[in-house]
Amino acid sequence: MKFVQLAKSLKEGLASVYLIEGEEAYFRDHAVAAVRAACGIANPMLNDVRYEGETLKGEALGAFVRALGTLPFLDERRLVRACEFYPSEKEWDVYLKAYCADPCPTTVLLIVNSGKKAGGAQLARKAGVTYVDCSREDEETLSRWLFGVARRQGLRMDADAAQLMVRYCARDAARMHTEVGKLAYVLGENGSITRETVEEYIPKDVEYRIYELTQAASRRNFEQFSQILSDMLEKGSDEHAVLAALLSHLRTLCEIAVSDAPDAELAALLGVKPYAVQKNRETVSRLGRARVQALYRGLYVLSSGAKSGVYTKTGALFAAIAEIFFA
């Protein structure tokens, strides 16, 4: 299940074994907190235990599984957490399979992993393991989640505002939650979050500024490009990071330029939305395939030269700008 489905699931009852996995730390932490709250533990010193996954090997893993049968003391349930635990298939078969098939009814085991490494990825498919996906969500899902966050803060939010905040915060759930809290303080109870509110109060993430910069470059809008670049450099962005972002954007345009695959198929290969592929195809059509490829080659040479010391990073960036706008 997705993280956003966990609250509903807990109302229906607790599972005995959870795998809470994904790179979004905010979702992982809140998933653990939600399960812990559902356990109703009043004596955490006795009934809330944490293990580091790297220590659970061989006999230590066997002892850990046997300890899962320990009864809670002065509470109805005992919570056991194994963090960054990625057992092999053999370790699953020898130590964990039998336990997950017949778990201790008063113990809740949480396996909390930040990534989908070997072992951890297999656990998600095992019988007896309830999987909670805490990966970074898409814009639509995060926008719906934001509505709920705003509502709990006593605020209203329109669809444009939610979508823009997701982009400004680069889909970082922890930051979005913090920003909504700030807006609750600014707007007061029953306040309304609009697109204008987001533009005024929410700082743009560097990733979003990079997106704006590459779009201005694609449109050959030098005035807008210059304003964004000046603001980024004043706030500490590195010239080579900016050049790398422009190069990455042009590489994507080149990949789209040489592909005849449908938008949906190409979007899956590139890890973007079909709409992004459609807009980039329009950019390629406007600039021309030959021009896109020439720009990519030119910026690649400049980026490589900056890395090897042939050019300074400032010189390479401004030479790239000349290539884009004045060549």
Long-range contacts (C-beta under 8 A, 24 or more apart in sequence): 1-130, 1-131, 1-132, 1-133, 2-132, 2-133, 2-137, 2-141, 3-27, 3-30, 3-31, 3-132, 3-133, 3-134, 3-137, 4-137, 4-141, 4-144, 4-145, 6-31, 6-34, 6-35, 6-132, 7-34, 9-130, 10-34, 10-35, 10-38, 14-38, 14-39, 14-77, 14-108, 15-108, 15-130, 16-100, 16-103, 16-104, 16-105, 16-107, 16-108, 16-109, 16-128, 17-100, 17-103, 17-108, 17-109, 17-111, 17-128, 17-129, 17-130, 18-108, 18-109, 18-110, 18-111, 18-129, 18-130, 18-131, 18-132, 19-111, 19-113, 19-120, 19-123, 19-124, 19-129, 19-130, 19-131, 19-132, 20-110, 20-111, 20-112, 20-113, 20-132, 20-134, 21-111, 21-112, 21-113, 21-114, 21-115, 21-116, 21-120, 21-124, 21-131, 21-132, 21-133, 21-134, 21-135, 22-114, 22-133, 22-134, 22-135, 22-136, 23-114, 23-115, 23-134, 23-135, 23-136, 24-134, 24-135, 24-136, 24-137, 24-173, 25-114, 25-174, 26-172, 26-173, 26-174, 26-177, 27-134, 27-173, 28-112, 28-114, 28-134, 31-132, 31-134, 32-81, 32-110, 32-112, 35-79, 35-108, 35-110, 36-79, 39-75, 39-76, 39-77, 39-79, 39-108, 40-75, 40-76, 40-77, 41-75, 41-77, 41-78, 41-79, 42-74, 42-75, 43-73, 43-74, 43-75, 46-72, 46-73, 46-74, 46-75, 47-72, 47-73, 47-74, 47-75, 47-77, 47-78, 47-79, 48-78, 48-79, 48-81, 49-78, 49-79, 49-80, 49-81, 50-80, 50-81, 50-83, 51-80, 51-81, 51-82, 51-83, 51-85, 52-82, 52-83, 52-84, 53-82, 53-83, 53-84, 53-85, 53-86, 53-111, 53-113, 54-84, 56-82, 56-85, 56-87, 61-87, 61-91, 61-95, 62-94, 62-95, 65-95, 65-96, 65-99, 68-99, 68-103, 68-104, 68-107, 68-109, 69-104, 69-107, 70-104, 70-107, 71-104, 71-106, 72-106, 72-107, 76-106, 77-106, 77-107, 77-108, 78-106, 78-107, 78-108, 79-107, 79-108, 79-110, 80-107, 80-108, 80-109, 80-110, 81-110, 81-111, 81-112, 82-109, 82-110, 82-111, 82-112, 83-112, 83-113, 84-112, 84-113, 84-114, 85-111, 85-112, 85-113, 85-119, 85-120, 86-113, 86-117, 86-118, 86-119, 86-120, 87-119, 87-123, 88-118, 88-119, 89-119, 89-122, 91-119, 92-119, 92-122, 92-123, 92-126, 96-126, 97-126, 100-126, 100-127, 100-128, 100-129, 101-127, 101-128, 103-128, 136-171, 136-173, 137-171, 137-173, 138-273, 139-163, 139-166, 139-167, 139-171, 142-166, 142-171, 142-173, 142-176, 145-173, 146-176, 146-180, 149-176, 149-177, 149-180, 150-180, 150-183, 150-193, 153-180, 153-181, 153-183, 153-184, 154-184, 154-189, 154-190, 154-191, 155-180, 155-183, 155-184, 155-187, 155-190, 155-191, 155-192, 155-193, 156-190, 156-191, 156-192, 156-193, 157-192, 157-193, 158-192, 158-193, 158-194, 158-195, 160-194, 160-195, 161-193, 161-194, 161-195, 161-197, 161-198, 162-193, 164-195, 164-198, 164-199, 164-202, 165-193, 165-198, 165-202, 167-208, 167-211, 168-198, 168-202, 168-203, 168-204, 168-205, 168-208, 169-202, 169-205, 170-205, 170-206, 170-207, 170-208, 172-205, 175-205, 206-232, 206-237, 209-237, 210-242, 210-245, 213-242, 213-245, 213-246, 214-245, 214-246, 214-249, 217-246, 217-249, 217-324, 217-325, 218-249, 218-253, 218-283, 218-286, 218-287, 219-283, 220-324, 220-325, 222-325, 225-321, 225-325, 229-321, 238-313, 239-313, 239-314, 239-316, 239-317, 240-303, 240-306, 240-307, 240-313, 240-316, 240-317, 242-317, 243-299, 243-302, 243-303, 243-306, 243-313, 243-316, 243-317, 243-320, 244-303, 246-299, 246-320, 246-324, 247-296, 247-299, 247-300, 247-303, 250-292, 250-295, 250-296, 250-299, 251-296, 252-280, 253-280, 253-283, 253-284, 253-287, 253-292, 253-296, 254-292, 254-293, 254-296, 256-280, 256-281, 256-284, 257-284, 257-289, 257-292, 257-293, 258-289, 295-323, 295-324, 298-323, 298-327, 299-323
